[in-house]
Amino acid sequence: MSLCDPAARSALGSSLQAELTGRDGPAPRSPVAESWRDFIYAEIWSRPGLDRRARFLIALASAAGATAPTDRLDGYVRGALATGALTQAELREAALHVAVYAGWDKGGAIDAAIDRVEAEEGLAQVALSPIRAAPWDPQQRMEQGFAEFRAVMTFDGPRVGNGLPYLQDGILNFVFGEMWGRSGLDQRSRRFLTLVGVADSAATVPIASHFHAAMASGNCTAAELHEFVLQYAVHAGWPKASVIQGVVLEMAGKVAKGLAWNEKEGGKP
């Protein structure tokens, strides 16, 4: 049996840390710092089961959700730009998406990290599409939101005209009527950001329905979501990731059998 060389692992971790954050990491002075280099960068980020773009989105959203130090967020932003995984405009869209699913202050933390990296790298700000430029018909936007919910979630959402402010004005009007349909970020990318937000929420229905939809829509494979769980665990911690691992296993089984997220064998919820 060939043995793994700890020096080789450390060398790989240092190389990937520099590449993925745009900066050479300082020499570790504690077990925690060593584990960032030798486990997180050397053993998680090097895994082939999930593309770099997805890993950056998961890392950004979960770091913001965990209120990680600013240099952590700055490193992910800098690395995403340096490696070409994400553009400035896509990062701004990611910040908006995180604001919806994790709260506006969390999205604002990513926005602030982008500001800092743009300033330190001397990058010009990019032109961004406004939330809404032209006049709109409120009823039409609600109906667009209902259709977008169906496309994203693979089942019907709140009915137009339900009269509930959160469902009507929040979910249909803004989240699906405006944000999910924006062209600045593709649906697969938005999916990973959403999955981090619902995983952090510990809310049973959103977690199950969103992980099911991620696979039922074709945005993600079950194998990619198993990789998601490991990447998510870096900032969320092992206990929360363990819950999500169970959900992925359950929802993957339902998708494979053609069952809805809340459907049991035999066709009943």
ABEGO torsion letter per residue (X at the ends): XBBBBAAAAAAAAAAAAAAAAGBBBBBBABAAAAAAAAAAAAAAAABAABBAAAAAAAAAAAAAAAGBBAAAAAAAAAAAAAAGABBAAAAAAAAAAAAAAAEAAAAAAAAAAAAAAAAAAGBBBBBBBBABABBBBAAAAAAAAAAAAAAAAGBBBBBBGAGBAAAAAAAAAAAAAAAAABAABBAAAAAAAAAAAAAAAGBAAAAAAAAAAAAAAGABBAAAAAAAAAAAAAAAEAAAAAAAAAAAAAAAAAAAAGBBAABBBGGBX
